[in-house]
Amino acid sequence: MTRELEARLRRHRPVRWWWRPLRSLRRVRAVSEGDLFTWVGQRPRGTRELVRHARGEAAVELLLNELDVLSRLGELEGLPPLLWSARPGSEELMAGLAWSERHELVYPLDFRWLLSSFVRLAEIVGAIHDRGWLHGDLKPEAVHWSADPLQTLLWDLRLAQEPGEPKFEAFSARYASPEQVAGDPMLFSSDVYALGVMLYSLFIRSRFPSILMPRAPGPAGIEDAGASLSAITAIGAFDDEEMPLARAVPAPPSARGDDQTILGAKVLFAMELDRVMRRTADIGIGNEVIAIIGCATSQKPADRYPNGAVFAAELEAILMRR
């Protein structure tokens, strides 16, 4: 472990078994970057916590980045507050965040709930942008939906960074912007692209290009852990038929070797979106939503909404008219 990493770790108290009072611990998912595990548990007093446990240098560096960004963002509504951090071993780091009841997504989704939840999500992303940061890895697994849209939570800031050259090589292929895949400088609009793809996946629920589909087994070092406790949505595996949420699988971060193929799939996505726009031109509100998604997911960053706040305002304008 580098001296710099060791120095950053010294800020966290060396306490063993800090999480032991938690009951009903359930694994959320595994992360390919080293060994970074996520659990949900309950304290004896009834409160829930999301526990992040990093083992090994690569995972510790990612969790340290997440904690550093959380500390710099301060108390931002929509992000789960950090409750504690501890260093249970020489190359380990743990952290606990305040959590809440999960909300199961039941189809067909209520349209007003969907738009209201995305307005709230985009507002949270916009607040992060306003403080000078990018989330860097927006995807359904990073969102904790709530029956009350105002209680939506955004988490998993391990790849968060300031705008500019990518700090990390990992990304989630289905949601990463073309510039992130290509290794070009990232902008606030890179997060907007991911928001647009997420909204499309829930609103249209159509088939994605096969290269962007989850693979099982994944590439070496990647463990597909099944559906997360955030009730993630199965993306692209169905047409018009229902698909049980239990079959949903998080998208693994991509290796850089597939970049050209993924960028090609981004173009296919844009072509598919254009076809959907033409098909829904006479459906009123559906066309409005698709037009917003089209702007958010433009291949050119300059043609997208500049940040999460503007994207949220566009969606809210639809709600205000209905």
C-alpha positions in Angstrom: 0.0 0.0 0.0 1.4 3.4 -1.0 2.4 6.0 1.6 -0.2 8.4 0.4 -3.0 5.8 0.8 -1.7 4.8 4.2 -1.7 8.4 5.3 -5.4 8.8 4.1 -6.3 5.6 6.0 -4.9 7.0 9.3 -7.8 9.4 9.4 -10.2 6.5 10.1 -10.1 4.9 13.6 -8.8 1.3 13.9 -11.9 -0.3 15.4 -12.7 -4.0 14.9 -16.2 -5.3 14.4 -17.8 -1.9 14.3 -20.7 -3.4 12.3 -21.3 -6.4 14.6 -24.4 -4.8 16.4 -26.1 -4.8 13.0 -28.7 -7.5 12.6 -30.2 -9.2 9.5 -27.2 -8.3 7.3 -27.9 -8.9 3.7 -25.4 -8.6 0.8 -26.3 -6.0 -1.8 -23.6 -6.6 -4.4 -20.0 -7.2 -5.2 -17.9 -4.7 -7.1 -15.2 -5.7 -9.6 -12.7 -3.0 -8.6 -10.9 -5.1 -6.0 -13.1 -6.3 -3.1 -15.6 -3.6 -2.2 -18.8 -5.2 -0.7 -22.0 -3.6 0.3 -24.5 -4.8 2.9 -27.7 -3.6 4.4 -28.4 -4.2 8.1 -30.5 -3.1 11.0 -29.5 -1.7 14.4 -31.3 -2.9 17.5 -33.1 0.4 17.7 -34.7 -0.3 14.3 -32.7 2.1 12.1 -31.2 0.7 8.9 -27.6 1.2 7.6 -25.8 0.6 4.3 -22.4 -0.8 5.1 -19.5 -0.5 2.7 -16.5 -2.8 3.3 -13.3 -2.5 1.2 -10.5 -5.1 1.3 -7.3 -4.6 -0.6 -5.6 -1.5 -2.0 -7.8 -1.0 -5.1 -11.1 -1.3 -3.2 -9.8 0.8 -0.3 -8.8 3.6 -2.7 -12.3 3.6 -4.2 -14.0 3.7 -0.8 -11.7 6.5 0.3 -12.6 8.4 -2.8 -16.3 8.0 -2.0 -15.8 9.2 1.6 -13.7 12.1 0.5 -16.3 13.3 -2.0 -19.1 12.9 0.6 -17.1 15.0 3.1 -16.5 17.7 0.5 -20.2 17.7 -0.6 -21.3 18.2 3.0 -24.8 17.5 4.1 -26.5 17.3 0.8 -30.2 16.3 0.7 -30.7 13.2 -1.4 -27.4 11.6 -0.4 -27.4 9.1 2.5 -25.5 10.7 5.4 -22.2 9.1 6.5 -22.7 7.7 10.0 -19.3 6.2 10.8 -16.1 4.9 9.3 -13.6 2.4 10.7 -10.4 0.6 9.8 -10.8 -3.1 10.9 -7.5 -4.3 9.3 -4.3 -3.0 7.8 -5.7 -3.0 4.2 -9.4 -2.6 5.1 -11.9 0.2 5.4 -15.6 0.2 6.4 -18.2 2.9 6.4 -21.9 3.0 7.4 -24.5 5.3 5.8 -28.1 6.0 6.9 -30.5 3.9 4.9 -34.3 3.4 4.5 -37.0 0.9 3.4 -36.6 -0.2 -0.1 -39.3 0.4 -2.6 -40.1 -2.4 -5.1 -40.7 -1.2 -8.6 -44.0 -2.8 -9.8 -45.0 -2.6 -13.5 -46.6 -0.8 -15.1 -44.9 2.1 -13.3 -47.1 5.0 -12.4 -46.2 7.7 -14.9 -46.4 10.6 -12.5 -44.3 8.7 -9.9 -41.7 8.0 -12.6 -41.4 11.6 -13.7 -41.5 13.0 -10.2 -38.8 10.5 -9.1 -36.6 11.4 -12.0 -37.1 15.1 -11.3 -35.9 14.5 -7.8 -33.0 12.3 -8.9 -31.9 14.9 -11.5 -32.1 17.6 -8.8 -29.8 15.6 -6.6 -27.3 15.2 -9.5 -27.7 18.9 -10.2 -26.8 19.8 -6.6 -23.7 17.6 -6.9 -22.8 19.5 -10.1 -23.4 22.8 -8.4 -20.7 21.9 -5.9 -18.3 21.1 -8.7 -18.5 17.3 -8.8 -19.6 14.5 -11.2 -21.2 11.3 -10.0 -19.3 9.4 -12.7 -21.3 6.1 -12.5 -25.0 6.8 -12.6 -27.1 3.7 -13.1 -30.2 2.2 -11.6 -28.2 0.3 -8.9 -27.0 3.6 -7.6 -30.5 4.9 -6.9 -32.6 3.9 -3.9 -36.2 4.6 -5.0 -38.9 5.5 -2.6 -42.7 5.5 -2.7 -42.4 9.2 -2.0 -40.3 10.7 -4.8 -38.9 13.3 -2.5 -37.2 10.5 -0.5 -35.2 9.2 -3.4 -31.6 8.6 -2.5 -28.5 8.5 -4.7 -25.4 6.6 -3.5 -22.2 4.8 -4.8 -19.9 7.8 -5.3 -16.8 5.6 -5.6 -16.1 6.9 -9.1 -17.1 10.5 -8.4 -14.6 13.2 -9.6 -14.3 16.8 -10.7 -14.9 17.6 -14.4 -11.9 16.9 -16.6 -9.7 13.9 -17.5 -11.2 10.6 -16.3 -9.8 9.7 -12.9 -10.9 6.1 -13.2 -10.9 3.7 -16.1 -14.0 1.8 -14.9 -17.5 2.6 -16.2 -20.9 0.9 -16.7 -21.2 0.3 -20.4 -25.0 0.8 -20.8 -25.0 4.2 -19.1 -21.5 5.7 -19.6 -21.4 8.6 -22.0 -19.5 8.3 -25.3 -16.7 10.6 -24.1 -16.3 8.6 -20.9 -16.0 5.3 -22.9 -13.4 7.0 -25.2 -11.4 8.3 -22.2 -12.0 12.0 -23.2 -12.6 14.7 -20.6 -15.8 14.3 -18.6 -18.3 17.1 -18.2 -21.5 17.6 -16.1 -23.4 16.6 -19.3 -21.7 13.2 -19.0 -23.9 12.5 -16.0 -26.9 13.9 -17.9 -26.3 11.3 -20.6 -26.6 8.5 -18.0 -29.8 10.0 -16.6 -31.3 10.1 -20.1 -30.5 6.4 -20.7 -31.9 5.5 -17.3 -35.1 7.3 -18.0 -35.4 5.7 -21.4 -35.0 2.2 -19.9 -37.8 2.8 -17.5 -40.1 4.7 -19.8 -39.8 2.7 -23.0 -38.5 -0.7 -21.7 -37.2 -1.6 -25.1 -34.3 -3.9 -26.2 -30.8 -2.5 -25.9 -28.0 -3.5 -28.3 -26.6 -6.8 -27.2 -23.1 -5.5 -26.4 -24.6 -3.4 -23.6 -26.4 -6.4 -22.0 -25.2 -7.9 -18.7 -23.0 -11.0 -19.4 -22.8 -14.1 -17.2 -20.3 -15.1 -16.3 -18.7 -11.7 -16.5 -15.1 -10.8 -17.5 -12.4 -12.0 -15.2 -12.6 -10.4 -11.8 -16.3 -9.5 -12.1 -18.9 -11.2 -10.1 -22.6 -10.8 -11.2 -24.4 -10.6 -7.8 -28.0 -10.6 -9.0 -30.5 -8.0 -8.2 -29.6 -5.3 -5.7 -31.7 -4.4 -2.7 -32.5 -1.1 -4.5 -35.0 -3.0 -6.6 -33.1 -2.3 -9.8 -34.9 -2.6 -13.1 -34.1 -5.3 -15.6 -32.9 -3.4 -18.7 -33.3 -4.6 -22.2 -34.1 -8.2 -21.7 -37.7 -8.0 -22.7 -40.0 -6.4 -25.3 -43.6 -6.1 -24.3 -43.8 -8.9 -21.7 -43.2 -8.5 -18.0 -39.9 -9.7 -16.6 -39.5 -10.5 -12.9 -37.2 -8.2 -11.1 -35.5 -11.2 -9.6 -33.8 -11.7 -12.9 -32.3 -8.3 -13.0 -28.5 -8.2 -13.0 -26.3 -5.1 -12.5 -24.2 -4.1 -15.4 -20.5 -4.8 -14.8 -18.0 -2.0 -15.4 -16.4 -2.5 -18.8 -12.8 -3.2 -19.6 -11.2 -0.7 -21.9 -10.6 -3.3 -24.6 -14.2 -3.2 -25.6 -14.3 0.6 -26.1 -14.8 0.6 -29.9 -17.6 -1.9 -29.7 -19.3 0.0 -26.9 -19.0 3.3 -28.8 -20.6 1.5 -31.8 -23.4 0.4 -29.6 -23.9 4.0 -28.5 -24.5 5.0 -32.1 -27.0 2.1 -32.4 -28.8 3.4 -29.3 -29.1 6.9 -30.9 -30.5 5.3 -34.0 -33.0 3.3 -32.0 -34.0 6.4 -30.1 -34.6 8.2 -33.3 -36.9 5.4 -34.5 -38.9 5.5 -31.2 -39.2 9.3 -31.6 -40.8 8.9 -35.0 -43.2 6.2 -33.8 -44.4 8.2 -30.8 -44.7 11.5 -32.7 -48.5 11.4 -32.3 -48.6 10.3 -28.6 -48.3 13.8 -27.1 -46.7 13.4 -23.7 -44.7 10.4 -24.8 -43.2 12.4 -27.5 -42.3 15.1 -25.0 -40.4 12.7 -22.8 -38.6 11.1 -25.7 -37.6 14.5 -27.0 -36.0 15.3 -23.6 -34.3 11.9 -23.5 -33.0 12.6 -27.1 -31.5 15.8 -26.0 -30.0 14.3 -22.8 -28.4 11.4 -24.7 -27.0 13.4 -27.7 -23.7 12.0 -28.9 -22.2 15.5 -28.7 -21.8 16.7 -25.1 -22.5 20.3 -26.3 -25.9 19.3 -27.5 -27.1 17.9 -24.2 -28.6 19.7 -21.2 -25.5 21.2 -19.4 -26.2 19.8 -16.0 -28.7 17.8 -13.9 -30.6 20.9 -12.7 -31.6 21.9 -16.3 -32.6 18.3 -17.1 -34.8 18.3 -13.9 -36.4 21.5 -14.9 -37.3 20.1 -18.4 -39.0 17.1 -16.8 -40.8 19.2 -14.2 -42.2 21.4 -16.9 -44.1 18.3 -18.3 -45.5 17.6 -14.9 -46.6 21.1 -14.4 -48.6 21.0 -17.7 -50.4 17.7 -16.8 
